[in-house]
Amino acid sequence: MTPSDLDTPDLRDRAIAAARGECRFDLLLTGARIADPVMQELRAADIGLVGALIASVHAPGTRTDAAGVIDAAGMIVTPGLIDTHMHVESSMVTPETYAAHVAPRGVTTLVWDPHEFANVAGTDGVDYAARAAANACARLLPLVPSCVPSAPGYETAGADFDGNVIAGLLARDDMHGLAEVMDMGAVISRAPRMRGILTAALASGKPVCGHARGLTGAELQAFVTAGIGSDHELTSADDLMEKLRAGLWIELRGSHDHLLPDIALALAALPHCPPTLTLCTDDTFPDELANAGGLDDMLRRMIRYGLPPLRALQAATYNAARKLGRGDLGLVAPGRRADLVLTRSLKDFRAETVLIDGAPLRQPEPLAMPPRLRNSMALGPVTPEAFDIAATGKTARLAAIDRPRFTRWSEISAPVESGRIVLPRGATRIAVLHRHGRVPVVPRVGLLTGWGDWRGAFATTVSHDSHNLTVFGADPIDMAAAANALVACGGGMAVAVQGKVTALLPLPVAGLVSEAPLAEVAAQLVALRAAMDAVVDWQPPYLVFKALVGATLACNKGPHQTDLGIADPQAGRLLSPPLL
């Protein structure tokens, strides 16, 4: 997967001549210490660059001949950070905007799974991702989304990628592997559709990435044996160790911070940093991105939680480059690509100067947005009655989805009045409406328990992974108000209380992303979070705002609401309506 742009004879000729002292460098960095993730040391050295190539790493002060010089006295030079698994769309801004924010922080390469765009807009979404990646100021490496939809037969996305579609996309030079394989049950059972997808991926010779949430023992062994090489869905330090021992590349993610202190201490207790450990961000909301950063924030946190700085750097650079098969990245060494970060401290990593391909960062103009990504709400306004659950008799027994994140089936009884259930205390409605225009819009309403007592409603088209319109609430009037606000603005997130919208975050690009600046989108999300604080009482670490966008992730273990009903693919169960 290493590109050949560094291997042109003229570039190599010039770099070798410069290394030998027969011609000058294009750029010389002097007075710094190099952070070496292989040797686990800091050492003084000067660095000579020719074009995008590191030509020489030599003793301080032994060369002065260069077209340009950067005085790096007091600085530490590290390789550019590599984020091994992320979703641009979770930041709710365009790929160019995301890259423009993280590249100055030292994140020079990002492995992007654009399955949000693909689940909404199909191959048009993948095509846009590839063009935007090539236009961004950081090195964005798009993968082919593997699960469109994430749970076939249990939900309806905006497209359907079978093995033939996957094979065609993987044949493209601008696609760098198969993105996280999420339908774990289909992998383990060798379901024909998933078997075809994995066969195409393995035939491509490109990396096959995974999503092994909750898998252990024989199930984990089978998942890895299917040919899947990585996982980021960790649930504990013990889970990490089992997956390392299973030979998986670990993409340790920053989006589940409550797990990281224990994991950092477990890693620090090992005699060395596992060479298959990498770091990633996975999902980063715009306010988190604006305030804390991307992978640079993850690196700082791991160090703060007890992982030695050079080990953390190894995971974020050299190990990540090896995972990608990119021999040009991950080290400050001769013959490598000149992706360099200058910082004053490893412990408190803050980039002051960043070079990508030996040059300062550029800021490109964003691409024009494809029409299909601008018009993704193929449904009209809804009435409060759409969120009722019809029933007969005086009481009804209903199935419910219990607990955020780690869901399980539960049962509740509810009184029935005028042919509709009356929501019992402690229950919350959840409704999913198909919005992609591929099937008729039939609101599927279910019940949640363990999600608190709601005093309003929340609607979102950011709803992993089919990204249909999902609405939470107690009162159908509030739910209709929030849903209709998103129908009107082209998607996003909305909060409604007493029939009125109290916060709105428009995301008109695929119902996922805004073309506004990051600071503006972040401020809108902060206001929306504040409005949600008045609707439900959060109970970290599971009942949190971010759990709302994952409540429909049907490929994970347990029941989840989709546009077809309450879906539990691993149990082979689909229930709509939720009456028992």
N, C-alpha and C positions, 0 to 999 in steps of 0.2 A: 504493500500500500504506500510505500515511500515514493513521492513524486520524483520525477527525473530532472527537475529544473536545476538542481545543484550539480548535476553530472555533465553539463555541457563542457566540451574540451577547453574552450576558451576561458571559462570561469575557473576551472581546475588549474589550467596553466598559470593564470594570473595569481591565484591563491598560493600555489606551490612556490612560485617565484618570490612572492612577498614573504612567505614563511622562511625562505632561504636567505632573505635580505637582499635579493637582487632587484626588487622594486618596492615602492612604498605601499603601505596599506591604504585602503579607502578611509578607514576610520580606526582610531586607536583609543582604547579605554585604559587609562593609567591610574595607578595608586589604589586599586581596589583589592578586596579579598574575594576569592571565588568560593562559593558554596558548592561542594562536591558531594552529591548524594550517593555516589558509588563508594568513595573512600571515607564518607562520613566525616569530613573535615572542612575547615575553613583555611585557606592558604593564600598568601599574597601572590598576585600575578597581574600582568598586563595582558590585554586581549586585542589582537589585530584582526580586523574584518576586511574582507574583499567581497563586495556585493552582499549577497545574502548568506555568505559562508564565513564561518570562523576559520581563519587561516592559521592563526598561531595563538597559543597561550604560553607565555614565556616569562622569564624572570623580570621583576619590576625594574624599570629604568634602563633596560638593555636596548630598547628601540625608541626612536623619536620620529622616524620618517613616516608620515601619514598625511593624507590630504586634509583630514580633520581629526581633532583630538577632543575627547571628553575626559575632563579631570574628575575622576571618580574617587578621589581621596576620602577616606572615611566611610566608603560605601561597601556593601556586599553585593556581588553580582550572582544572580541565580538564573537557572533556566526559566523560560516562561512557564507559567502554571498551565496544567492541562485538566480540564473538567471532563471526566470520562462518561458522564451521562447527565443530560439535562433536556428540558423542554423550554424553548424560548417562549412559547405561548403562555406559560404560567406567569411570566412577568407582565403579560397584558400589553406589551409594546412590540414594535416590529423587530425583526432580527437585526437590522442595522442599528436601531436605537439601543438594543441590548448590548451588542458588541461594543458600541461607542462608550458604554458605561463601564464595562468590565475590563476592556483592554488597557486603559490607563491604570488600572489597579493591578496589572501584572498577569491577567488571564489571557493568554495568547492563542490557545487552542481549546475548542469546545466540541464535544461529540453530541450532536443534536438529534434527538428522536422527534420528528415533526408529526407524530401520530395524531395530535389534536387537529392540525390543519387537514390531514388525510381523512380523519373520521368525519369531518364536515364536508370537505370539497374533493375527496378522492385524489386521483392523479393530478388534478389541477393544483391541489394543495401541495403535493410533493414537488411539482415543477416550480411553483413559486418559492418553496423552501430552498431548492437548489440554486435558483437565480439570486435570491436574497443572500444566501450564504457566500456566493462568489463575490457579491458586492460589498460585504461587510468588512470592517477594518480589522477584525480578528479572524483567526482561521476557524471557520465553522465547518464541521464535517457532518453533513446530514446522513442519516441512516434510512433504510427502507422500513416503514412501519409494518410490523408483523401481524398486528391484531386490529384489523379494520373489518368488522367490529371486534371488540375484545372478547365477546362471548356470543358467537354466531348461534342463531336460533333462540336466543334469550333477550336480544335487543336488536334495534335497527339503527344503524349509523347512516351517514351520508354517502357511503360507498361500501364496496365489498371486495376485498383483496384476497383472491384465492392463490394457489400455488403458481398458476400461470402469470398472473399479474405480478406477483413477487419476483418470479424469475426474470421477467422483462425489466423490472426496475433495478434488480441487482446487477444486470448486465451493463448498466450505465456507469461511466467513469466517475460521475459526480455523486454516486451513492457508495458509502463506505462500510456497509455491513447490514445485517438484519437487526433491527431495533428490538427492544425488550419483548420477548415472547411471554405473553401474559396469561394465555389460556392454559393454565397449569394442568387442569384435568384432562384436556385434549392431548397435551404432550404425553402425559403418563399413560393414558389409555390407547395411544397411537390412533386417535381418531383420523379418518382418511383425509379430511381437509388439512389438519395440522401436519399430518405426515407429509403431505405434498408440499406444504410451505417449508418445512425443515429440510426436505430432500432438495428443494431448489436452493435453499440457503447454503447447505453444505457443498453442493455442486459448484457454487460460485467461488468457493475458497475464501470468502470474506468472513469476518467475525460474526458469530451468532450470539446475541446478547439475551439475557434472561430476566425473569421476574419470578422469584421463588418464595413468595411470601408464605410463611407458615409451614413450608415443607421441611420434613425431617426424616431420618431413617430411610426406609425403603423407597418412599416417595421421592426424596431428594436424590437418592442414588439413581433412580430411573430417570428423573428430570435431566440430570447431568449426562447420563449415558445416551440420551437422545441427541446429544451433540451441542448442547447449550453451554456457553463458556463463562458467563458472568452473572452476577446478581447484585442488586442494591437494596433489596427488600429485607433488611435485617430487623430483628425484633429484640435482640439481646446480645450480650457478649458471648454467651454460650452458642447462640445461633451463628454468630460470626465465626467462631472457632470450628464448628461443625462444617460450615461451608468452605472455609479455608482448607480444612482437611479433605474435603471432597474435590479439591483441585480447582474450584471456581476462582476466577478473577473477581475480587470484591471491589465494588464501586460504593465506597462508604459515603453515605449521603448526609448533607447538612440539614435537610428539611425535617429530620426527627431529632431535634437537639436533646431531648430528654434521655436518649439512649447513649449519647456520645461520652459522658464522663466515665461510665463503666467500661465502655469499649476502649477508650483511650488508656485507661489503667491496665486493662487486659493486654493490650498491645505493648505497652511499655514494659510489662513483666516478661515478655519474650526475649530471648537472647539476641534477636535481630529483627529488623522490619521485614515482614513477609514480602517477598518479591512480587506476589500477586495481589497486594493491597494497593488500591488507588482511591482517590477522593472524587466526589462529585457533589453537585448541588441538587439535582433532580428537579424539584419544583421550588421556585423562588418568587414570591409575590412582589408586586412593584414597590411597595413601601419597604419591604425587607431589602430589596435590591438597591433602592435609592439610599437607604440609611446605613446598611452594613456592608453591602457589596455582594460579590458572587463567591467564587472558589477561594478568593483571598480571605474572606470571612471564615469560611470553613477551615482553612489552614490555621488561622489564628486561634479559633476555638479549640481545635484538637491539641494545639500546643498548650493553651491555657488549661486544658483538662488533664494534662500530664504526659502527652506523647512528646518525646524529645524532638527539638526543632528540626534537626537534620533527618530524622526518620520521617517526620511529617512531610518535609520537603521531598524526600525520596518518593513517597507515595504520590505526591502531587506533580511530579515531573518525570523522573527516570522510569519508575514502575509504569506510569501511565503511557509513556512512549512505547515501552515494550509491549504493553497490552494492545496498542494500536498497530504494532508492527512498524513503527516509525523510527528507524535508526537515525534519522536526521534530527530528532528532537530529544529533549530531556537531559542534556548535559552541556556544560560550558567546556568544550573541548575542541581541538582542531578537527576539521572536517564535518562538524555539525552545523546545523542551521543556526543563524544568529538571531534567535528569539531570546532576548536578554532582559532582565529586570534588575534595576538598581534600587536597593533599599538600605536603610541604615541599621536595621535589626531583623534577624530572623524570628526572634521571639514575638515581636510586634510588627509583623510583616506589613509594610506600607510602601508601595511602589512610588519612587520619585521620578524615574526615567524608564521608559519601556521602548525597546526596539523589536520590531517584527521584520524578519528577513533583512536585518541589518539597517533598517531605516525607521525614522520616527513614524508615529501613527498617522494615518490619513483619515479623513472624515468624508466618506462618499455621500452623494445624494441618494435618497431612498428610491427604490424602484416604484413604478406605477403598480397599483394593486389590481389583480385580475378581477373581472366583474363577478365571477362566481364566489369569490371570497367576500364581496361587498353585499351580496343579496342572499343571506343564508336563513332567513326567517320565513319559511314557507307555511305559515299558519296565520289565522286571523285572531281577532280578540276573543276572549273567553268570558263566560259568565260565572258567577259564584257557584251556580248549580253544577258546573263541571267538576267541582272538587267534593261533591257529596258522594257517599257510598250508599247505594240503594239496598234495602233489606226488607224482609217481611216479618210479621210477628211482633212481639213486644220486646224481645231481646235478640241479639245476634252474637254469635261466637266468631271471632275473626283471628286470622293469623297476623302477626306483627313482626317487625324487624327490631330486634333488641340490641342496644348498645351501638355507639359510634365506632367506626374503624374495624373492630373485631366483632362482626355481627353474628347473631345466632337467631334461630326461630323462637318466637314466643306466642302465646295465645292470650287474648283478652275478651271480655264480654262487654257489650255496649247496649244501652237501651235504644229502641227504635221508635221514632215519632214521625208520623206522616210519611212513612215509607223510606226514611233515611236514618242512618245511625246517628246517635248523639255522641260526640267525642267524649270518652271517659277521661277523668283527670289522670294526668301522667302520660297521656298519649299525644302524639303529634301527627298531623297529616303530612304525607309526602306524595306528590303527584309528578308524573313524567309525561310530557307531551312531545310526540315526534315533531321535529321542526325542519327536516331536510327534504320534504316533498316526495319521499319514496313510498310511503304508505299513508293511508288515511289517518287523520289526527283524531285519535280516541284517547282522551285523558285516562291514564291508569293511576288510580289512587290507592295508596296503601297507608299503613300506620306504623309509626315508630314508637318504641318505648325506650326509656333510659336516655332520652334526648332533652330532658328538662320540660318545664312548663312555659309554653310560648305565649307571648303577649302581642303578636303581630305575625308578619309573614316575610319570607325571603324567597326571591326567585333568581335563578342563575342559568345562563346558557354555557357557563364553564362548568361542565358536569361530566367527569371522567367516566368512560372514555368516548362514549358516543356523542356526548355534548348536545343532548336534547334539552329542551326547556324543563327544568326541574324546579318545583315549588314546594316550600315547607311552610307549615303554619297550623294554627288552630281554627281560625275563622275563615270560611270560604270567601267572604267579602274582601278580607285583606289579601288573600292569595290571588284573587282575580285582579286586584289593583296592581300588585307587584308583577304578575305575569304580563298584563297588558302594557305596562310601562316598557317592558323589554320587547314585546312585539312591535311597539311603536318606534323604538330607537334602533332596532337592528340587532339586539342582543346585548348581553352584559350582566349586571347584577343590580337588583333593586330590593328595597326594604319598604314595607307598608305597615302602617299602624292605624287602626280605626278607619279603614277604607281609603287612606291617603298615603301617597308615596312620600317617605321621609328621607330617602337617600337613593341616588341613582348613579351608577357607573356605566356609561355607554361604552360598548365594545363592538363597534359596527363591522369590524373585519372578522368575518367568520363567526361572529358572536363570541370571539375570544380575545381580540386584540384591538388596541386603539393606535391611531397614527399620531396622537398627541405626544408631547415630550414626556419623558419618564416622570419628572417632578409633578406634572399636572395629573397624570394617571395615579401616581402614588398618593397625592393629596385627596383625590376622589375616593380611593380605597380606604384611606384613613377615616374619612368622614362616614363612609358606609359601615366600616367596622364599629365606629362609635354608635351609629344608629342601631346596629345589631346588639350592642350591649344593653340596650333598653328592651330588647325583644326576648332574649334568653339569657339565663345565667350560665356562664361557661364553667366547665369543670375539667381543667387540664389534668393529664396530657391528652385525653381522648376526645372529650366534648369541647372542641375548640373550633374556631371559625373555619380553619382549613378542612375540617372533617366534612363540611357541607358540600364541598366540590367533589368528594370521593364517595358520597353515599350511594352512588349508582354504579360503582365499579364492579360489575357483575362477575368479572373473571376471578376476583378474590374469593377466598373461602367464605361460606355463609350466604344468607339471603341479602339481596340488594334490589331496590326498586328500579325498573326500567320501563321503557315505553310499551312493553308487552305484559307487565305485571311484576309480581315478586319473583325474582329469578334466583335460583341456586343451581348453577350448572353442574357443580361437582356432586350434588345430590340428585341431579336429574329432575329437578322440580321447578315448575313454573305455575304460578297461581294468580289468576285474575278473574273476578275480583277477589279480595282477600277473605271472603266468607268461607267458613268451614262447615 
